[in-house]
């Protein structure tokens, strides 16, 4: 095994590891945003972020938008009336 082969394996391992890290970060991002913004459905947004892995991130933008949507809570709705 030559030095070029070893270097090729190292590059391949780094690329695979970084791809997995980016995919995991993108799956976690809607849940982190929802938690930081104190969203009323934090668990649902978090699960939605992970479920999009099975759909090839097709619904990921919708889940991220959902994490940013401000939904009035019941206490806020009572004060508004």
mmCIF file as gemmi writes it, N, C-alpha and C atoms, coordinates in Angstrom:
data_model
loop_
_atom_site.group_PDB
_atom_site.id
_atom_site.type_symbol
_atom_site.label_atom_id
_atom_site.label_alt_id
_atom_site.label_comp_id
_atom_site.label_asym_id
_atom_site.label_entity_id
_atom_site.label_seq_id
_atom_site.pdbx_PDB_ins_code
_atom_site.Cartn_x
_atom_site.Cartn_y
_atom_site.Cartn_z
_atom_site.occupancy
_atom_site.B_iso_or_equiv
_atom_site.pdbx_formal_charge
_atom_site.auth_seq_id
_atom_site.auth_asym_id
_atom_site.pdbx_PDB_model_num
ATOM 1 N N . UNK Axp A 1 ? 0.86 -1.174 0 1 0 ? 1 A 1
ATOM 2 C CA . UNK Axp A 1 ? 0 0 0 1 0 ? 1 A 1
ATOM 3 C C . UNK Axp A 1 ? 0.907 1.239 0 1 0 ? 1 A 1
ATOM 4 N N . UNK Axp A 2 ? 0.696 2.07 -0.984 1 0 ? 2 A 1
ATOM 5 C CA . UNK Axp A 2 ? 1.55 3.249 -1.115 1 0 ? 2 A 1
ATOM 6 C C . UNK Axp A 2 ? 1.007 4.407 -0.275 1 0 ? 2 A 1
ATOM 7 N N . UNK Axp A 3 ? 1.787 5.452 -0.195 1 0 ? 3 A 1
ATOM 8 C CA . UNK Axp A 3 ? 1.405 6.638 0.58 1 0 ? 3 A 1
ATOM 9 C C . UNK Axp A 3 ? 0.189 7.324 -0.046 1 0 ? 3 A 1
ATOM 10 N N . UNK Axp A 4 ? 0.064 7.218 -1.365 1 0 ? 4 A 1
ATOM 11 C CA . UNK Axp A 4 ? -1.088 7.819 -2.052 1 0 ? 4 A 1
ATOM 12 C C . UNK Axp A 4 ? -2.375 7.086 -1.673 1 0 ? 4 A 1
ATOM 13 N N . UNK Axp A 5 ? -2.307 5.773 -1.545 1 0 ? 5 A 1
ATOM 14 C CA . UNK Axp A 5 ? -3.477 5.006 -1.133 1 0 ? 5 A 1
ATOM 15 C C . UNK Axp A 5 ? -3.909 5.37 0.285 1 0 ? 5 A 1
ATOM 16 N N . UNK Axp A 6 ? -2.957 5.532 1.179 1 0 ? 6 A 1
ATOM 17 C CA . UNK Axp A 6 ? -3.263 5.91 2.56 1 0 ? 6 A 1
ATOM 18 C C . UNK Axp A 6 ? -3.897 7.294 2.582 1 0 ? 6 A 1
ATOM 19 N N . UNK Axp A 7 ? -3.33 8.218 1.817 1 0 ? 7 A 1
ATOM 20 C CA . UNK Axp A 7 ? -3.884 9.571 1.744 1 0 ? 7 A 1
ATOM 21 C C . UNK Axp A 7 ? -5.3 9.541 1.178 1 0 ? 7 A 1
ATOM 22 N N . UNK Axp A 8 ? -5.551 8.712 0.175 1 0 ? 8 A 1
ATOM 23 C CA . UNK Axp A 8 ? -6.89 8.605 -0.411 1 0 ? 8 A 1
ATOM 24 C C . UNK Axp A 8 ? -7.891 8.084 0.62 1 0 ? 8 A 1
ATOM 25 N N . UNK Axp A 9 ? -7.494 7.104 1.425 1 0 ? 9 A 1
ATOM 26 C CA . UNK Axp A 9 ? -8.38 6.587 2.464 1 0 ? 9 A 1
ATOM 27 C C . UNK Axp A 9 ? -8.664 7.635 3.527 1 0 ? 9 A 1
ATOM 28 N N . UNK Axp A 10 ? -7.662 8.406 3.887 1 0 ? 10 A 1
ATOM 29 C CA . UNK Axp A 10 ? -7.858 9.46 4.888 1 0 ? 10 A 1
ATOM 30 C C . UNK Axp A 10 ? -8.826 10.509 4.365 1 0 ? 10 A 1
ATOM 31 N N . UNK Axp A 11 ? -8.652 10.903 3.105 1 0 ? 11 A 1
ATOM 32 C CA . UNK Axp A 11 ? -9.564 11.881 2.5 1 0 ? 11 A 1
ATOM 33 C C . UNK Axp A 11 ? -10.975 11.325 2.453 1 0 ? 11 A 1
ATOM 34 N N . UNK Axp A 12 ? -11.138 10.065 2.081 1 0 ? 12 A 1
ATOM 35 C CA . UNK Axp A 12 ? -12.465 9.449 2.026 1 0 ? 12 A 1
ATOM 36 C C . UNK Axp A 12 ? -13.121 9.418 3.399 1 0 ? 12 A 1
ATOM 37 N N . UNK Axp A 13 ? -12.38 9.06 4.415 1 0 ? 13 A 1
ATOM 38 C CA . UNK Axp A 13 ? -12.923 9.006 5.772 1 0 ? 13 A 1
ATOM 39 C C . UNK Axp A 13 ? -13.33 10.393 6.25 1 0 ? 13 A 1
ATOM 40 N N . UNK Axp A 14 ? -12.506 11.402 5.971 1 0 ? 14 A 1
ATOM 41 C CA . UNK Axp A 14 ? -12.836 12.775 6.372 1 0 ? 14 A 1
ATOM 42 C C . UNK Axp A 14 ? -14.088 13.257 5.647 1 0 ? 14 A 1
ATOM 43 N N . UNK Axp A 15 ? -14.21 12.964 4.363 1 0 ? 15 A 1
ATOM 44 C CA . UNK Axp A 15 ? -15.397 13.382 3.602 1 0 ? 15 A 1
ATOM 45 C C . UNK Axp A 15 ? -16.67 12.704 4.115 1 0 ? 15 A 1
ATOM 46 N N . UNK Axp A 16 ? -16.597 11.427 4.403 1 0 ? 16 A 1
ATOM 47 C CA . UNK Axp A 16 ? -17.775 10.711 4.917 1 0 ? 16 A 1
ATOM 48 C C . UNK Axp A 16 ? -18.159 11.236 6.3 1 0 ? 16 A 1
ATOM 49 N N . UNK Axp A 17 ? -17.164 11.453 7.151 1 0 ? 17 A 1
ATOM 50 C CA . UNK Axp A 17 ? -17.442 11.954 8.502 1 0 ? 17 A 1
ATOM 51 C C . UNK Axp A 17 ? -18.036 13.362 8.455 1 0 ? 17 A 1
ATOM 52 N N . UNK Axp A 18 ? -17.506 14.22 7.598 1 0 ? 18 A 1
ATOM 53 C CA . UNK Axp A 18 ? -18.046 15.574 7.516 1 0 ? 18 A 1
ATOM 54 C C . UNK Axp A 18 ? -19.443 15.589 6.914 1 0 ? 18 A 1
ATOM 55 N N . UNK Axp A 19 ? -19.726 14.703 5.969 1 0 ? 19 A 1
ATOM 56 C CA . UNK Axp A 19 ? -21.075 14.609 5.403 1 0 ? 19 A 1
ATOM 57 C C . UNK Axp A 19 ? -22.078 14.157 6.453 1 0 ? 19 A 1
ATOM 58 N N . UNK Axp A 20 ? -21.712 13.169 7.237 1 0 ? 20 A 1
ATOM 59 C CA . UNK Axp A 20 ? -22.593 12.696 8.306 1 0 ? 20 A 1
ATOM 60 C C . UNK Axp A 20 ? -22.804 13.798 9.336 1 0 ? 20 A 1
ATOM 61 N N . UNK Axp A 21 ? -21.754 14.538 9.669 1 0 ? 21 A 1
ATOM 62 C CA . UNK Axp A 21 ? -21.881 15.619 10.658 1 0 ? 21 A 1
ATOM 63 C C . UNK Axp A 21 ? -22.821 16.715 10.148 1 0 ? 21 A 1
ATOM 64 N N . UNK Axp A 22 ? -22.723 17.074 8.888 1 0 ? 22 A 1
ATOM 65 C CA . UNK Axp A 22 ? -23.605 18.103 8.324 1 0 ? 22 A 1
ATOM 66 C C . UNK Axp A 22 ? -25.05 17.627 8.296 1 0 ? 22 A 1
ATOM 67 N N . UNK Axp A 23 ? -25.289 16.385 7.938 1 0 ? 23 A 1
ATOM 68 C CA . UNK Axp A 23 ? -26.656 15.844 7.904 1 0 ? 23 A 1
ATOM 69 C C . UNK Axp A 23 ? -27.256 15.826 9.308 1 0 ? 23 A 1
ATOM 70 N N . UNK Axp A 24 ? -26.477 15.404 10.299 1 0 ? 24 A 1
ATOM 71 C CA . UNK Axp A 24 ? -26.971 15.376 11.679 1 0 ? 24 A 1
ATOM 72 C C . UNK Axp A 24 ? -27.253 16.792 12.17 1 0 ? 24 A 1
ATOM 73 N N . UNK Axp A 25 ? -26.368 17.747 11.842 1 0 ? 25 A 1
ATOM 74 C CA . UNK Axp A 25 ? -26.596 19.129 12.253 1 0 ? 25 A 1
ATOM 75 C C . UNK Axp A 25 ? -27.868 19.692 11.624 1 0 ? 25 A 1
ATOM 76 N N . UNK Axp A 26 ? -28.083 19.417 10.342 1 0 ? 26 A 1
ATOM 77 C CA . UNK Axp A 26 ? -29.29 19.906 9.674 1 0 ? 26 A 1
ATOM 78 C C . UNK Axp A 26 ? -30.551 19.265 10.253 1 0 ? 26 A 1
ATOM 79 N N . UNK Axp A 27 ? -30.472 18.011 10.668 1 0 ? 27 A 1
ATOM 80 C CA . UNK Axp A 27 ? -31.63 17.359 11.283 1 0 ? 27 A 1
ATOM 81 C C . UNK Axp A 27 ? -31.916 17.946 12.661 1 0 ? 27 A 1
ATOM 82 N N . UNK Axp A 28 ? -30.881 18.377 13.374 1 0 ? 28 A 1
ATOM 83 C CA . UNK Axp A 28 ? -31.055 18.939 14.709 1 0 ? 28 A 1
ATOM 84 C C . UNK Axp A 28 ? -31.455 20.411 14.687 1 0 ? 28 A 1
ATOM 85 N N . UNK Axp A 29 ? -31.181 21.112 13.595 1 0 ? 29 A 1
ATOM 86 C CA . UNK Axp A 29 ? -31.356 22.561 13.548 1 0 ? 29 A 1
ATOM 87 C C . UNK Axp A 29 ? -32.781 23.033 13.847 1 0 ? 29 A 1
ATOM 88 N N . UNK Axp A 30 ? -33.847 22.47 13.247 1 0 ? 30 A 1
ATOM 89 C CA . UNK Axp A 30 ? -35.188 22.966 13.589 1 0 ? 30 A 1
ATOM 90 C C . UNK Axp A 30 ? -35.522 22.818 15.072 1 0 ? 30 A 1
ATOM 91 N N . UNK Axp A 31 ? -35.119 21.715 15.681 1 0 ? 31 A 1
ATOM 92 C CA . UNK Axp A 31 ? -35.364 21.525 17.11 1 0 ? 31 A 1
ATOM 93 C C . UNK Axp A 31 ? -34.618 22.525 17.963 1 0 ? 31 A 1
ATOM 94 N N . UNK Axp A 32 ? -33.387 22.837 17.578 1 0 ? 32 A 1
ATOM 95 C CA . UNK Axp A 32 ? -32.608 23.823 18.337 1 0 ? 32 A 1
ATOM 96 C C . UNK Axp A 32 ? -33.226 25.208 18.209 1 0 ? 32 A 1
ATOM 97 N N . UNK Axp A 33 ? -33.701 25.55 17.014 1 0 ? 33 A 1
ATOM 98 C CA . UNK Axp A 33 ? -34.335 26.856 16.808 1 0 ? 33 A 1
ATOM 99 C C . UNK Axp A 33 ? -35.62 26.949 17.623 1 0 ? 33 A 1
ATOM 100 N N . UNK Axp A 34 ? -36.418 25.881 17.585 1 0 ? 34 A 1
ATOM 101 C CA . UNK Axp A 34 ? -37.682 25.879 18.334 1 0 ? 34 A 1
ATOM 102 C C . UNK Axp A 34 ? -37.429 25.997 19.83 1 0 ? 34 A 1
ATOM 103 N N . UNK Axp A 35 ? -36.408 25.312 20.324 1 0 ? 35 A 1
ATOM 104 C CA . UNK Axp A 35 ? -36.102 25.387 21.757 1 0 ? 35 A 1
ATOM 105 C C . UNK Axp A 35 ? -35.627 26.78 22.14 1 0 ? 35 A 1
ATOM 106 N N . UNK Axp A 36 ? -34.775 27.382 21.307 1 0 ? 36 A 1
ATOM 107 C CA . UNK Axp A 36 ? -34.26 28.715 21.6 1 0 ? 36 A 1
ATOM 108 C C . UNK Axp A 36 ? -35.364 29.762 21.561 1 0 ? 36 A 1
ATOM 109 N N . UNK Axp A 37 ? -36.343 29.59 20.66 1 0 ? 37 A 1
ATOM 110 C CA . UNK Axp A 37 ? -37.428 30.553 20.533 1 0 ? 37 A 1
ATOM 111 C C . UNK Axp A 37 ? -38.619 30.214 21.437 1 0 ? 37 A 1
ATOM 112 N N . UNK Axp A 38 ? -38.486 29.166 22.271 1 0 ? 38 A 1
ATOM 113 C CA . UNK Axp A 38 ? -39.533 28.751 23.207 1 0 ? 38 A 1
ATOM 114 C C . UNK Axp A 38 ? -40.844 28.461 22.477 1 0 ? 38 A 1
ATOM 115 N N . UNK Axp A 39 ? -40.736 27.663 21.433 1 0 ? 39 A 1
ATOM 116 C CA . UNK Axp A 39 ? -41.888 27.28 20.619 1 0 ? 39 A 1
ATOM 117 C C . UNK Axp A 39 ? -42.81 26.384 21.45 1 0 ? 39 A 1
ATOM 118 N N . UNK Axp A 40 ? -44.13 26.506 21.287 1 0 ? 40 A 1
ATOM 119 C CA . UNK Axp A 40 ? -45.024 25.673 22.099 1 0 ? 40 A 1
ATOM 120 C C . UNK Axp A 40 ? -44.955 24.183 21.759 1 0 ? 40 A 1
ATOM 121 N N . UNK Axp A 41 ? -44.503 23.822 20.562 1 0 ? 41 A 1
ATOM 122 C CA . UNK Axp A 41 ? -44.416 22.415 20.158 1 0 ? 41 A 1
ATOM 123 C C . UNK Axp A 41 ? -42.978 22.042 19.856 1 0 ? 41 A 1
ATOM 124 N N . UNK Axp A 42 ? -42.121 22.182 20.845 1 0 ? 42 A 1
ATOM 125 C CA . UNK Axp A 42 ? -40.696 21.908 20.659 1 0 ? 42 A 1
ATOM 126 C C . UNK Axp A 42 ? -40.469 20.453 20.249 1 0 ? 42 A 1
ATOM 127 N N . UNK Axp A 43 ? -41.134 19.541 20.923 1 0 ? 43 A 1
ATOM 128 C CA . UNK Axp A 43 ? -40.921 18.121 20.639 1 0 ? 43 A 1
ATOM 129 C C . UNK Axp A 43 ? -41.37 17.763 19.222 1 0 ? 43 A 1
ATOM 130 N N . UNK Axp A 44 ? -42.478 18.324 18.782 1 0 ? 44 A 1
ATOM 131 C CA . UNK Axp A 44 ? -42.971 18.022 17.435 1 0 ? 44 A 1
ATOM 132 C C . UNK Axp A 44 ? -42.03 18.563 16.363 1 0 ? 44 A 1
ATOM 133 N N . UNK Axp A 45 ? -41.506 19.744 16.574 1 0 ? 45 A 1
ATOM 134 C CA . UNK Axp A 45 ? -40.564 20.321 15.608 1 0 ? 45 A 1
ATOM 135 C C . UNK Axp A 45 ? -39.271 19.506 15.585 1 0 ? 45 A 1
ATOM 136 N N . UNK Axp A 46 ? -38.818 19.07 16.748 1 0 ? 46 A 1
ATOM 137 C CA . UNK Axp A 46 ? -37.606 18.256 16.824 1 0 ? 46 A 1
ATOM 138 C C . UNK Axp A 46 ? -37.795 16.93 16.085 1 0 ? 46 A 1
ATOM 139 N N . UNK Axp A 47 ? -38.908 16.275 16.323 1 0 ? 47 A 1
ATOM 140 C CA . UNK Axp A 47 ? -39.189 15.017 15.634 1 0 ? 47 A 1
ATOM 141 C C . UNK Axp A 47 ? -39.326 15.259 14.131 1 0 ? 47 A 1
ATOM 142 N N . UNK Axp A 48 ? -39.963 16.346 13.76 1 0 ? 48 A 1
ATOM 143 C CA . UNK Axp A 48 ? -40.099 16.677 12.339 1 0 ? 48 A 1
ATOM 144 C C . UNK Axp A 48 ? -38.755 16.868 11.667 1 0 ? 48 A 1
ATOM 145 N N . UNK Axp A 49 ? -37.81 17.47 12.366 1 0 ? 49 A 1
ATOM 146 C CA . UNK Axp A 49 ? -36.471 17.632 11.816 1 0 ? 49 A 1
ATOM 147 C C . UNK Axp A 49 ? -35.779 16.306 11.562 1 0 ? 49 A 1
ATOM 148 N N . UNK Axp A 50 ? -35.956 15.352 12.484 1 0 ? 50 A 1
ATOM 149 C CA . UNK Axp A 50 ? -35.329 14.039 12.301 1 0 ? 50 A 1
ATOM 150 C C . UNK Axp A 50 ? -36.068 13.187 11.284 1 0 ? 50 A 1
ATOM 151 N N . UNK Axp A 51 ? -37.395 13.323 11.211 1 0 ? 51 A 1
ATOM 152 C CA . UNK Axp A 51 ? -38.165 12.521 10.259 1 0 ? 51 A 1
ATOM 153 C C . UNK Axp A 51 ? -37.828 12.903 8.822 1 0 ? 51 A 1
ATOM 154 N N . UNK Axp A 52 ? -37.44 14.143 8.602 1 0 ? 52 A 1
ATOM 155 C CA . UNK Axp A 52 ? -37.101 14.559 7.245 1 0 ? 52 A 1
ATOM 156 C C . UNK Axp A 52 ? -35.899 13.806 6.691 1 0 ? 52 A 1
ATOM 157 N N . UNK Axp A 53 ? -35.103 13.163 7.55 1 0 ? 53 A 1
ATOM 158 C CA . UNK Axp A 53 ? -34.006 12.333 7.052 1 0 ? 53 A 1
ATOM 159 C C . UNK Axp A 53 ? -34.526 11.222 6.149 1 0 ? 53 A 1
ATOM 160 N N . UNK Axp A 54 ? -35.69 10.665 6.483 1 0 ? 54 A 1
ATOM 161 C CA . UNK Axp A 54 ? -36.245 9.567 5.702 1 0 ? 54 A 1
ATOM 162 C C . UNK Axp A 54 ? -36.838 10.033 4.378 1 0 ? 54 A 1
ATOM 163 N N . UNK Axp A 55 ? -37.138 11.299 4.27 1 0 ? 55 A 1
ATOM 164 C CA . UNK Axp A 55 ? -37.721 11.844 3.045 1 0 ? 55 A 1
ATOM 165 C C . UNK Axp A 55 ? -36.704 12.634 2.234 1 0 ? 55 A 1
ATOM 166 N N . UNK Axp A 56 ? -35.439 12.486 2.532 1 0 ? 56 A 1
ATOM 167 C CA . UNK Axp A 56 ? -34.401 13.169 1.782 1 0 ? 56 A 1
ATOM 168 C C . UNK Axp A 56 ? -34.407 14.674 1.955 1 0 ? 56 A 1
ATOM 169 N N . UNK Axp A 57 ? -34.807 15.146 3.121 1 0 ? 57 A 1
ATOM 170 C CA . UNK Axp A 57 ? -34.871 16.568 3.459 1 0 ? 57 A 1
ATOM 171 C C . UNK Axp A 57 ? -35.857 17.335 2.582 1 0 ? 57 A 1
ATOM 172 N N . UNK Axp A 58 ? -36.835 16.644 1.994 1 0 ? 58 A 1
ATOM 173 C CA . UNK Axp A 58 ? -37.827 17.325 1.15 1 0 ? 58 A 1
ATOM 174 C C . UNK Axp A 58 ? -38.715 18.249 1.982 1 0 ? 58 A 1
ATOM 175 N N . UNK Axp A 59 ? -39.054 17.844 3.203 1 0 ? 59 A 1
ATOM 176 C CA . UNK Axp A 59 ? -39.93 18.638 4.063 1 0 ? 59 A 1
ATOM 177 C C . UNK Axp A 59 ? -39.15 19.477 5.067 1 0 ? 59 A 1
ATOM 178 N N . UNK Axp A 60 ? -37.818 19.443 5.009 1 0 ? 60 A 1
ATOM 179 C CA . UNK Axp A 60 ? -36.998 20.149 5.971 1 0 ? 60 A 1
ATOM 180 C C . UNK Axp A 60 ? -37.241 21.651 5.98 1 0 ? 60 A 1
ATOM 181 N N . UNK Axp A 61 ? -37.378 22.31 4.821 1 0 ? 61 A 1
ATOM 182 C CA . UNK Axp A 61 ? -37.66 23.757 4.875 1 0 ? 61 A 1
ATOM 183 C C . UNK Axp A 61 ? -38.978 24.067 5.583 1 0 ? 61 A 1
ATOM 184 N N . UNK Axp A 62 ? -39.982 23.228 5.426 1 0 ? 62 A 1
ATOM 185 C CA . UNK Axp A 62 ? -41.257 23.449 6.108 1 0 ? 62 A 1
ATOM 186 C C . UNK Axp A 62 ? -41.106 23.327 7.622 1 0 ? 62 A 1
ATOM 187 N N . UNK Axp A 63 ? -40.337 22.357 8.061 1 0 ? 63 A 1
ATOM 188 C CA . UNK Axp A 63 ? -40.121 22.171 9.503 1 0 ? 63 A 1
ATOM 189 C C . UNK Axp A 63 ? -39.316 23.345 10.06 1 0 ? 63 A 1
ATOM 190 N N . UNK Axp A 64 ? -38.344 23.84 9.305 1 0 ? 64 A 1
ATOM 191 C CA . UNK Axp A 64 ? -37.567 24.982 9.767 1 0 ? 64 A 1
ATOM 192 C C . UNK Axp A 64 ? -38.433 26.237 9.849 1 0 ? 64 A 1
ATOM 193 N N . UNK Axp A 65 ? -39.298 26.444 8.883 1 0 ? 65 A 1
ATOM 194 C CA . UNK Axp A 65 ? -40.224 27.58 8.934 1 0 ? 65 A 1
ATOM 195 C C . UNK Axp A 65 ? -41.152 27.436 10.128 1 0 ? 65 A 1
ATOM 196 N N . UNK Axp A 66 ? -41.612 26.21 10.385 1 0 ? 66 A 1
ATOM 197 C CA . UNK Axp A 66 ? -42.491 25.948 11.521 1 0 ? 66 A 1
ATOM 198 C C . UNK Axp A 66 ? -41.785 26.294 12.832 1 0 ? 66 A 1
ATOM 199 N N . UNK Axp A 67 ? -40.482 26.053 12.896 1 0 ? 67 A 1
ATOM 200 C CA . UNK Axp A 67 ? -39.729 26.372 14.11 1 0 ? 67 A 1
ATOM 201 C C . UNK Axp A 67 ? -39.678 27.879 14.352 1 0 ? 67 A 1
ATOM 202 N N . UNK Axp A 68 ? -39.737 28.664 13.291 1 0 ? 68 A 1
ATOM 203 C CA . UNK Axp A 68 ? -39.671 30.118 13.421 1 0 ? 68 A 1
ATOM 204 C C . UNK Axp A 68 ? -41.038 30.782 13.592 1 0 ? 68 A 1
ATOM 205 N N . UNK Axp A 69 ? -42.124 30.053 13.366 1 0 ? 69 A 1
ATOM 206 C CA . UNK Axp A 69 ? -43.46 30.638 13.46 1 0 ? 69 A 1
ATOM 207 C C . UNK Axp A 69 ? -43.799 30.901 14.915 1 0 ? 69 A 1
ATOM 208 N N . UNK Axp A 70 ? -44.247 32.122 15.183 1 0 ? 70 A 1
ATOM 209 C CA . UNK Axp A 70 ? -44.685 32.472 16.532 1 0 ? 70 A 1
ATOM 210 C C . UNK Axp A 70 ? -46.166 32.154 16.662 1 0 ? 70 A 1
ATOM 211 N N . UNK Axp A 71 ? -46.465 31.195 17.516 1 0 ? 71 A 1
ATOM 212 C CA . UNK Axp A 71 ? -47.837 30.785 17.747 1 0 ? 71 A 1
ATOM 213 C C . UNK Axp A 71 ? -48.253 31.336 19.1 1 0 ? 71 A 1
ATOM 214 N N . UNK Axp A 72 ? -49.357 32.086 19.154 1 0 ? 72 A 1
ATOM 215 C CA . UNK Axp A 72 ? -49.775 32.597 20.461 1 0 ? 72 A 1
ATOM 216 C C . UNK Axp A 72 ? -50.189 31.461 21.388 1 0 ? 72 A 1
ATOM 217 N N . UNK Axp A 73 ? -49.776 31.554 22.611 1 0 ? 73 A 1
ATOM 218 C CA . UNK Axp A 73 ? -50.153 30.546 23.613 1 0 ? 73 A 1
ATOM 219 C C . UNK Axp A 73 ? -51.551 30.85 24.135 1 0 ? 73 A 1
ATOM 220 N N . UNK Axp A 74 ? -52.11 29.936 24.881 1 0 ? 74 A 1
ATOM 221 C CA . UNK Axp A 74 ? -53.46 30.102 25.403 1 0 ? 74 A 1
ATOM 222 C C . UNK Axp A 74 ? -53.532 31.294 26.345 1 0 ? 74 A 1
ATOM 223 N N . UNK Axp A 75 ? -52.511 31.51 27.153 1 0 ? 75 A 1
ATOM 224 C CA . UNK Axp A 75 ? -52.508 32.643 28.086 1 0 ? 75 A 1
ATOM 225 C C . UNK Axp A 75 ? -52.473 33.962 27.315 1 0 ? 75 A 1
ATOM 226 N N . UNK Axp A 76 ? -51.719 34 26.237 1 0 ? 76 A 1
ATOM 227 C CA . UNK Axp A 76 ? -51.656 35.22 25.43 1 0 ? 76 A 1
ATOM 228 C C . UNK Axp A 76 ? -52.985 35.456 24.715 1 0 ? 76 A 1
ATOM 229 N N . UNK Axp A 77 ? -53.666 34.397 24.312 1 0 ? 77 A 1
ATOM 230 C CA . UNK Axp A 77 ? -54.927 34.528 23.608 1 0 ? 77 A 1
ATOM 231 C C . UNK Axp A 77 ? -56.014 35.079 24.553 1 0 ? 77 A 1
ATOM 232 N N . UNK Axp A 78 ? -55.964 34.671 25.819 1 0 ? 78 A 1
ATOM 233 C CA . UNK Axp A 78 ? -56.944 35.157 26.788 1 0 ? 78 A 1
ATOM 234 C C . UNK Axp A 78 ? -56.733 36.644 27.071 1 0 ? 78 A 1
ATOM 235 N N . UNK Axp A 79 ? -55.484 37.082 27.123 1 0 ? 79 A 1
ATOM 236 C CA . UNK Axp A 79 ? -55.197 38.496 27.371 1 0 ? 79 A 1
ATOM 237 C C . UNK Axp A 79 ? -55.626 39.357 26.197 1 0 ? 79 A 1
ATOM 238 N N . UNK Axp A 80 ? -55.567 38.805 24.99 1 0 ? 80 A 1
ATOM 239 C CA . UNK Axp A 80 ? -55.891 39.593 23.794 1 0 ? 80 A 1
ATOM 240 C C . UNK Axp A 80 ? -57.391 39.827 23.676 1 0 ? 80 A 1
ATOM 241 N N . UNK Axp A 81 ? -58.195 38.982 24.292 1 0 ? 81 A 1
ATOM 242 C CA . UNK Axp A 81 ? -59.643 39.108 24.129 1 0 ? 81 A 1
ATOM 243 C C . UNK Axp A 81 ? -60.243 40.129 25.032 1 0 ? 81 A 1
